[in-house]
């Protein structure tokens, strides 16, 4: 599978290639301080220069089974990663943004990070508990987790920039659609209602847009090699529109991928070789 790491600019509606590689890379985060994108590949984490496309490995200590659930703290000082401990599942850790010694955050395995509250105090993640995926939160420094959802498969939580909402996807009404709820789990509301299988909502830092991934109707789960669409809408669900169509899916935008000024977002497309 060939990976193409790209940036789409909203104003021009153009995308440019940052890096193409025969290595499977996934889930770009935007590291504006270093003018770079952070991706995972082969169980490790990499920083890719937006200017040159040079890819440098980030030191993650003894974590060598990282998946595509990683991100950057609101103050830009820390990374959060999810590392798979076989056979028990993924565990969440934090570490310095430059790389270094990881600190374990979640006690129970089966935790896949997706969101960080704007004040830096809380993490939101998808947790596999008793055979079902639900949305949980816990303190970013570690501590007791709080379960926020109950029905169906719930995944991909990401915080709104005002700190009032958690966006997520759920299949509780038949197939995956975009939902949002208050940070305490109240006011759970379905936002999209169409035939597409919608995953991984990401509100823009300026609060004007929500980006999400739309699979073809009937898609099971969130596979990689599909004809997918990236769509934008306003936070109330209005002005919904397709902005890109390409081969992708799992790994394309699993985690927050917006530029801090909301002018662009990063994504990965795939091609068979």
N, C-alpha and C positions, 0 to 999 in steps of 0.2 A: 504494500500500500504506500503510494507516494503522498506526502503531506505538503500542502501549500499554506503557509502562514501569511495572512493577508490583513489589510486594514481598509475598512470602508469609511469614507468621509461623507457625512450627511449633506453638506452644502452642495458639493459637486456631484454626488451620487456616483462617485468613482471609487474603485478599490485598487490598491497596489500591492504587489507581492513583496513581502519582507524576506522570506526564506522559502526555498523549496528543497526537500530532502527525501531520500528513500527511507529514512527512519520514521517510524510512527511517532508523531508528536501530537499533543492535545492541549486543549483548555487554556488559551492565553489569558493572562492577567496583564494589565497595563501599569508598568513601573515608570511613571513620568519622571521621577527624580533622576533616573539613570537613562532616560530615553530608550527604554527597552521593554520587551514583552517577556513574561515568564511562562514557560511551558513545561510539561512533563513528557518523558519518553524513556522507555526501557527501565522503568522503576526509579528513575532519578529526576531531578529538577534542573532546568537550564534557564539562563538569561540570554535573550536574543536581542542584539542591538537593532533598533529600528533603522538606523542609518546604514550600517554595513551588512546586516544579516548574520554577523558572527555569533556563534552559539557557544556559551561558556557554562560549564557545569557549576552548580551551586553546591557548596558543602552542606550536606544534611546529616552529618555524623554517621551513625550506624543504620539509618533508615534507607533501605535499598529497594523497597517495594511500593513506592509512591504511586498513587492512582491520580485520576484527573480532577480531584477535588482539593484545590489549593488556592491561596489568595494572599492579599496584602492588607495589613491593618490600616485603619483610617488615618493614623498619623504617619504611615509609611515606614515605621521602624521595625515591624515584624512580618514574618511569613507565617502562614498557617498551612499545614499539610495533612494529608490523610495517608497513612502507611498501613499496608495490609499485613497482618500477622496471621500467617497460615497455621491451622485451618479456621481460625476463629473470626476473621473479618478485620475491617479497617478501624484504626485508632487515630484520633486527632492529636497533633502536636503543634506547638509554636516554636519559632527559632528566630534569631536576628535576621534582618533583611539581607545582610551581606552573606549569610550562611553561618553555620556554627552548631553548637550543642542544642539538640531539640529538647523541649520540655513537654511531657505528656499532659494532655488536658482532660480527655475523656477516660474514665475508668473501664467502662464496658465496651468491648469490641462491637463492630457493626455500626460504626459512626462515620459518616461521610460529610465533610464540611461543605457549606455553600454560602453562608453569609456572616457578616460581621457588623454589629450595630454601629451607627455613626459615632457614638461616644466612646467606642472601643471596649465597652464593658462586657458585651455579650456575644456569643457565637450562636449561629443557627445552623442546624445540620439535619440530614436525613439519617434516621437510625433504624436498623433492622432489629426488631424485638418481637419475640414470640411468632416468628414467621411472617411478619408484616412490616412494611416500611412506613414510618410516620415522621413528622417534623418535631424536632426537639430544640430546646435552647439550653445553654449552660453558661456560667461565667467564663470569660476568656482566660481567666487565671486558673480555672479548674474548679470543680464543685459539683453539687447535685444538678442533674439534668431535669428539665421540665418538659413533659409531653404535651404537645399542643393540638394534635389531630387524632381522629379516631377511625373514620370510615375510609375504606379503599386504600390504594397505594398513593402515598403523599411524598413528594420529592422536590428537590431543587429550590429550597428556601433562600430568598435574597431580600435584604432590608431596603426599605425606601429611604431616600436621603434625609427626610425629616424625622426618621426614627419612629414613626407612628405605625407603620405597616410591615408585615412580612409577606412577600409574594411567594407563591409556590405553585406546583402543578399537582393535580389530583384526578384520579379516574373514578371517583365515587359516584358519578352520574353516568357512567358507561365507558368512556375512554378519556385519556388525559386531556384536561383543559386547564386554563390558567385561572388561579384563584388568588385571593389575598385575605389577610386577617390582621386583626390587631396583634400587637406583640405579646399579649397575654393569651392569645388563642381565641378571643371572642370575635364576633362579627365576621365569621368565615363566609366569604361571598365569591361566587363563580363570576368571572369576568368575561371569558370567551365561551361561546356556545356554537360550535360549528362541527363539520365532519372531519376536520384535520385533527391529528393527534399532537397536542401542543405541550411543549416541555420548556423548562429552564428560563423562566422570566427574569429579566435583569432591568430594573429601573435605572434610568440615566442619572448621573450625579446632580443635574439641574432640576430633576423632578418632572421634566416635560414629556419624557417618552418611557415606554416599556418595550424592550427588545425580547423576542422569544423565538423558539425554534418550532416550526410546524412540519410534522411528518405527514405523508400521504394517509388518507383514510384507511383504516384497517391495520395499520402498523402495530405490531406487538412489541411493547417495551420501547427502548430508545437505541436501536442498532446504529452502526457506523455507516454502512455502505448503502445509502438511500438518496433518492431525489428529494431533498428537503428545501424548505424556504425559511428565510429569516424575515420576520415581520416586526413592524413597529405599531404601537398604538399609544393613545394618551392614557394616563392613569385611570380614567373612568371607563376605559374600553372603547372610546370613540376613535374616529379617524384611523381605523385599522387598515394596514396596507402592507403588501409584500415589497421588500426592498432588494432581496437577492434570492436566486434559486441556483442550487449547485448540488454536487454529490458530497454528502457529509452525514452528520447526525451525532452519534456518540463521539465526544472529543471536540466538536466544533465550537460550542459556546457553553460548556457545562458550568462555568463559574463566571463571576463578574469580569467583564471584558471591555468596559467603556474607558475611553480617555477621560481624565479628570475634568476636562472642560466640556465634556459631552459632545464634542464636535465629530467624534469618530468612535468606532469600535473595532476590535480585532476578532478574527475567527480563523478556523482551519477548514480547508476543503481537502478532499481525498480523491485519489485516482488509483485504479488498479494498474500494476506494472507486471 
